[in-house]
Amino acid sequence: MIAVNEYFDGAVKSLAYENNGKSTVGVINAGEYEFGTSTHETMTVVEGAMEVLLPSQNEWRTYLAGQQFEVPAHTSFKVKAAQQVAYLCKYK
């Protein structure tokens, strides 16, 4: 089963699927967003670049295509994108 997710008035869209656990693949439009987590997430940038402010960090870090970062469960993180960014998110 594939589920369609839409956030921030359509500025972030993803498709959720199950294959050895839950995952989503999506696109983030240019802008700044804050996401909350209910489970541990591993985010991989598929195309483009995004700046990320992880929980308990004071500095933004840029992640490029092929790079990934992890976000603990029950926290929030911020993302800034100068242009559209494609990502893959795996949930634990």
ChimeraX commands (.cxc) that place a marker at each C-alpha (Angstrom):
marker #1 position 0.00,0.00,0.00 radius 0.5
marker #1 position 1.27,3.47,-0.89 radius 0.5
marker #1 position 0.09,6.48,1.11 radius 0.5
marker #1 position 0.41,10.11,-0.01 radius 0.5
marker #1 position 1.54,12.67,2.60 radius 0.5
marker #1 position 1.37,16.44,2.24 radius 0.5
marker #1 position 2.72,19.05,4.68 radius 0.5
marker #1 position 3.07,22.83,4.89 radius 0.5
marker #1 position 0.27,23.59,2.39 radius 0.5
marker #1 position 1.77,21.24,-0.20 radius 0.5
marker #1 position 5.36,22.51,0.04 radius 0.5
marker #1 position 6.50,19.05,1.22 radius 0.5
marker #1 position 5.05,15.90,-0.31 radius 0.5
marker #1 position 5.99,12.26,0.11 radius 0.5
marker #1 position 4.92,8.72,-0.68 radius 0.5
marker #1 position 4.97,6.27,2.23 radius 0.5
marker #1 position 5.53,2.55,1.72 radius 0.5
marker #1 position 6.50,-0.58,3.66 radius 0.5
marker #1 position 9.51,-2.64,2.59 radius 0.5
marker #1 position 11.58,-4.07,5.47 radius 0.5
marker #1 position 10.11,-1.30,7.63 radius 0.5
marker #1 position 8.35,1.98,6.96 radius 0.5
marker #1 position 9.91,4.51,4.55 radius 0.5
marker #1 position 8.93,7.65,2.70 radius 0.5
marker #1 position 10.37,9.23,-0.41 radius 0.5
marker #1 position 9.56,12.86,-1.04 radius 0.5
marker #1 position 10.35,16.36,-2.24 radius 0.5
marker #1 position 10.79,19.55,-0.22 radius 0.5
marker #1 position 10.20,22.90,-1.95 radius 0.5
marker #1 position 12.51,25.83,-1.26 radius 0.5
marker #1 position 11.84,27.21,2.22 radius 0.5
marker #1 position 12.36,26.57,5.93 radius 0.5
marker #1 position 10.42,23.89,7.82 radius 0.5
marker #1 position 10.30,22.22,11.23 radius 0.5
marker #1 position 9.42,18.53,11.52 radius 0.5
marker #1 position 8.55,16.48,14.59 radius 0.5
marker #1 position 9.45,12.81,14.97 radius 0.5
marker #1 position 7.55,10.00,16.66 radius 0.5
marker #1 position 10.15,7.34,15.82 radius 0.5
marker #1 position 13.86,7.33,15.03 radius 0.5
marker #1 position 14.45,8.59,11.46 radius 0.5
marker #1 position 17.33,8.22,9.04 radius 0.5
marker #1 position 17.13,10.81,6.28 radius 0.5
marker #1 position 19.13,10.49,3.06 radius 0.5
marker #1 position 19.34,13.36,0.58 radius 0.5
marker #1 position 18.65,11.86,-2.85 radius 0.5
marker #1 position 19.05,14.98,-4.96 radius 0.5
marker #1 position 19.91,18.59,-4.12 radius 0.5
marker #1 position 21.11,19.96,-0.79 radius 0.5
marker #1 position 19.50,20.89,2.49 radius 0.5
marker #1 position 20.64,22.65,5.61 radius 0.5
marker #1 position 19.63,20.86,8.79 radius 0.5
marker #1 position 19.48,21.93,12.43 radius 0.5
marker #1 position 19.34,18.76,14.50 radius 0.5
marker #1 position 18.03,18.57,18.09 radius 0.5
marker #1 position 20.48,19.84,20.70 radius 0.5
marker #1 position 22.71,21.34,17.98 radius 0.5
marker #1 position 23.46,25.04,17.69 radius 0.5
marker #1 position 24.77,25.13,14.13 radius 0.5
marker #1 position 23.14,24.29,10.80 radius 0.5
marker #1 position 24.87,21.62,8.72 radius 0.5
marker #1 position 24.54,21.15,4.95 radius 0.5
marker #1 position 23.79,17.67,3.60 radius 0.5
marker #1 position 24.31,16.94,-0.09 radius 0.5
marker #1 position 23.01,14.16,-2.35 radius 0.5
marker #1 position 24.08,10.79,-0.98 radius 0.5
marker #1 position 24.60,12.03,2.58 radius 0.5
marker #1 position 22.38,11.12,5.50 radius 0.5
marker #1 position 21.60,12.17,9.05 radius 0.5
marker #1 position 19.71,10.63,11.95 radius 0.5
marker #1 position 17.05,12.16,14.17 radius 0.5
marker #1 position 16.03,10.62,17.51 radius 0.5
marker #1 position 12.40,9.77,18.27 radius 0.5
marker #1 position 10.17,12.35,20.00 radius 0.5
marker #1 position 12.22,15.37,18.96 radius 0.5
marker #1 position 12.06,17.99,16.21 radius 0.5
marker #1 position 14.50,19.24,13.61 radius 0.5
marker #1 position 14.61,22.14,11.15 radius 0.5
marker #1 position 15.35,22.04,7.43 radius 0.5
marker #1 position 16.22,24.86,5.00 radius 0.5
marker #1 position 16.26,24.32,1.24 radius 0.5
marker #1 position 17.33,26.90,-1.36 radius 0.5
marker #1 position 15.71,24.81,-4.13 radius 0.5
marker #1 position 13.75,21.57,-4.34 radius 0.5
marker #1 position 15.34,18.63,-2.55 radius 0.5
marker #1 position 14.48,14.94,-2.89 radius 0.5
marker #1 position 14.88,12.68,0.15 radius 0.5
marker #1 position 14.41,9.16,1.46 radius 0.5
marker #1 position 13.38,8.72,5.09 radius 0.5
marker #1 position 13.55,5.36,6.90 radius 0.5
marker #1 position 11.76,4.92,10.22 radius 0.5
marker #1 position 12.74,2.59,13.09 radius 0.5
marker link #1:1,2 radius 0.2
marker link #1:2,3 radius 0.2
marker link #1:3,4 radius 0.2
marker link #1:4,5 radius 0.2
marker link #1:5,6 radius 0.2
marker link #1:6,7 radius 0.2
marker link #1:7,8 radius 0.2
marker link #1:8,9 radius 0.2
marker link #1:9,10 radius 0.2
marker link #1:10,11 radius 0.2
marker link #1:11,12 radius 0.2
marker link #1:12,13 radius 0.2
marker link #1:13,14 radius 0.2
marker link #1:14,15 radius 0.2
marker link #1:15,16 radius 0.2
marker link #1:16,17 radius 0.2
marker link #1:17,18 radius 0.2
marker link #1:18,19 radius 0.2
marker link #1:19,20 radius 0.2
marker link #1:20,21 radius 0.2
marker link #1:21,22 radius 0.2
marker link #1:22,23 radius 0.2
marker link #1:23,24 radius 0.2
marker link #1:24,25 radius 0.2
marker link #1:25,26 radius 0.2
marker link #1:26,27 radius 0.2
marker link #1:27,28 radius 0.2
marker link #1:28,29 radius 0.2
marker link #1:29,30 radius 0.2
marker link #1:30,31 radius 0.2
marker link #1:31,32 radius 0.2
marker link #1:32,33 radius 0.2
marker link #1:33,34 radius 0.2
marker link #1:34,35 radius 0.2
marker link #1:35,36 radius 0.2
marker link #1:36,37 radius 0.2
marker link #1:37,38 radius 0.2
marker link #1:38,39 radius 0.2
marker link #1:39,40 radius 0.2
marker link #1:40,41 radius 0.2
marker link #1:41,42 radius 0.2
marker link #1:42,43 radius 0.2
marker link #1:43,44 radius 0.2
marker link #1:44,45 radius 0.2
marker link #1:45,46 radius 0.2
marker link #1:46,47 radius 0.2
marker link #1:47,48 radius 0.2
marker link #1:48,49 radius 0.2
marker link #1:49,50 radius 0.2
marker link #1:50,51 radius 0.2
marker link #1:51,52 radius 0.2
marker link #1:52,53 radius 0.2
marker link #1:53,54 radius 0.2
marker link #1:54,55 radius 0.2
marker link #1:55,56 radius 0.2
marker link #1:56,57 radius 0.2
marker link #1:57,58 radius 0.2
marker link #1:58,59 radius 0.2
marker link #1:59,60 radius 0.2
marker link #1:60,61 radius 0.2
marker link #1:61,62 radius 0.2
marker link #1:62,63 radius 0.2
marker link #1:63,64 radius 0.2
marker link #1:64,65 radius 0.2
marker link #1:65,66 radius 0.2
marker link #1:66,67 radius 0.2
marker link #1:67,68 radius 0.2
marker link #1:68,69 radius 0.2
marker link #1:69,70 radius 0.2
marker link #1:70,71 radius 0.2
marker link #1:71,72 radius 0.2
marker link #1:72,73 radius 0.2
marker link #1:73,74 radius 0.2
marker link #1:74,75 radius 0.2
marker link #1:75,76 radius 0.2
marker link #1:76,77 radius 0.2
marker link #1:77,78 radius 0.2
marker link #1:78,79 radius 0.2
marker link #1:79,80 radius 0.2
marker link #1:80,81 radius 0.2
marker link #1:81,82 radius 0.2
marker link #1:82,83 radius 0.2
marker link #1:83,84 radius 0.2
marker link #1:84,85 radius 0.2
marker link #1:85,86 radius 0.2
marker link #1:86,87 radius 0.2
marker link #1:87,88 radius 0.2
marker link #1:88,89 radius 0.2
marker link #1:89,90 radius 0.2
marker link #1:90,91 radius 0.2
marker link #1:91,92 radius 0.2
view
